[in-house]
Amino acid sequence: MQIRQEVFDDRAGIYAVTHAAFSKDDHLVEPSEVGLVQQLFECDRYSPAFSLVATNGNTVIAHVIATWGTVDGKHKLLGLGPLTVAPEYQGKGAGTALMQAISDRAESEHVSGIVLLGATGYYQRFGYEPAVSRGIIPSDPVWGDHFMVRVFDERSLPTGHYRYAAPFGC
């Protein structure tokens, strides 16, 4: 398995993996996450540096993306999601490798932190904690502890109300 920055030619593979990972019982229905990823690639908050793929040979097997959101409309902070792993590769380390790689990338780029909305039991092992405890308020209070942050630089971590990139609709 190789981890690297996504390039345009990976996108068909990324959409296929996203479709497979988020399809429910009906594989003919396109999951909303596919459209979300397409919109994230096209939005002004997209940065190629924070779109990573895991490959097996020339095949994309997993993808993670983080786009710039804002705290109180003025401070930039990365928002991660979605993290997608092809069903046949789930539980085999691809997601873990991508989470580590995007954290390493963010830290090397001197990003203060990354927020995400996800399963607390899964993301806590990567150093994520409830964002509210760090003063970052989700756009939807119902998210509670599922809205989390991984802090890289406490001194520059903004506090206030977080808003994801526009394609998230929140």
Residue pairs with C-beta under 8 A, 6 or more apart in sequence:
1 54
1 55
1 56
1 61
1 93
1 94
1 97
2 54
2 55
2 56
3 52
3 53
3 54
3 97
3 98
3 101
4 52
4 53
4 55
5 48
5 49
5 51
5 52
5 53
6 14
6 48
6 51
6 52
6 53
6 63
6 65
10 53
10 60
10 63
11 41
13 53
13 59
13 60
14 37
14 53
14 60
14 63
14 84
15 34
15 37
15 38
16 60
17 60
17 61
17 62
17 63
17 84
17 85
17 86
18 31
18 33
18 34
18 37
18 63
18 82
18 84
19 27
19 30
19 31
19 34
20 27
20 86
20 87
21 33
21 84
21 85
21 86
21 87
21 90
22 31
22 32
22 33
22 34
22 82
22 84
23 29
23 31
24 31
33 82
33 84
36 82
36 167
36 168
37 63
37 65
37 82
37 84
39 167
40 46
40 65
40 67
40 165
40 167
41 51
43 67
43 165
43 166
43 167
45 67
45 68
45 69
45 165
45 166
46 65
46 67
46 165
47 67
47 68
49 105
49 109
50 65
50 66
50 67
50 78
50 102
50 105
50 106
51 63
51 64
51 65
51 66
52 63
52 64
52 65
52 98
52 101
52 102
52 105
53 60
53 62
53 63
53 98
54 60
54 61
54 62
54 63
54 85
54 89
54 94
54 97
54 98
55 61
56 89
61 85
61 86
61 89
61 94
62 83
62 84
62 85
62 86
62 89
62 94
62 95
62 97
62 98
63 83
63 84
63 98
64 80
64 82
64 83
64 84
64 95
64 98
64 99
64 101
64 102
65 80
65 81
65 82
66 78
66 79
66 80
66 81
66 102
66 106
66 114
67 78
67 79
67 164
67 165
67 167
68 76
68 77
68 78
68 79
68 165
69 76
69 77
69 78
69 79
69 115
69 162
69 163
69 164
69 165
70 76
70 77
70 162
70 163
71 77
71 136
71 158
71 159
71 160
71 161
71 162
71 163
72 158
72 160
72 161
73 163
75 158
75 160
77 111
77 112
77 113
77 114
77 115
77 136
77 157
77 158
77 162
78 106
78 111
78 113
78 114
78 115
79 114
79 115
79 116
79 162
79 164
79 165
79 168
80 102
80 114
80 115
80 116
81 116
81 117
81 118
81 168
83 95
83 98
83 99
83 118
85 94
85 95
85 98
86 94
96 126
99 123
99 126
100 126
102 114
103 114
103 126
103 127
103 150
103 152
106 113
106 114
106 152
107 152
110 152
110 153
111 152
111 153
112 151
112 152
112 153
112 154
112 156
112 157
112 158
113 134
113 149
113 150
113 151
113 152
113 153
113 157
114 149
114 150
114 152
115 131
115 136
115 147
115 148
115 149
115 162
116 123
116 128
116 147
116 148
116 149
117 138
117 143
117 146
117 147
117 148
118 128
118 146
118 148
119 146
120 128
120 130
120 145
120 146
120 148
123 148
124 148
126 150
127 150
127 151
128 148
128 149
128 150
129 148
129 149
129 150
129 151
130 144
130 145
130 147
130 148
130 149
131 137
131 138
131 147
131 148
131 149
131 162
132 138
132 144
132 145
132 147
134 149
134 151
134 157
134 159
135 159
135 160
136 147
136 149
136 157
136 158
136 159
136 160
136 162
137 160
137 161
137 162
138 147
138 162
139 161
139 162
139 163
139 164
139 170
140 170
147 162
149 157
151 157
163 170
164 170
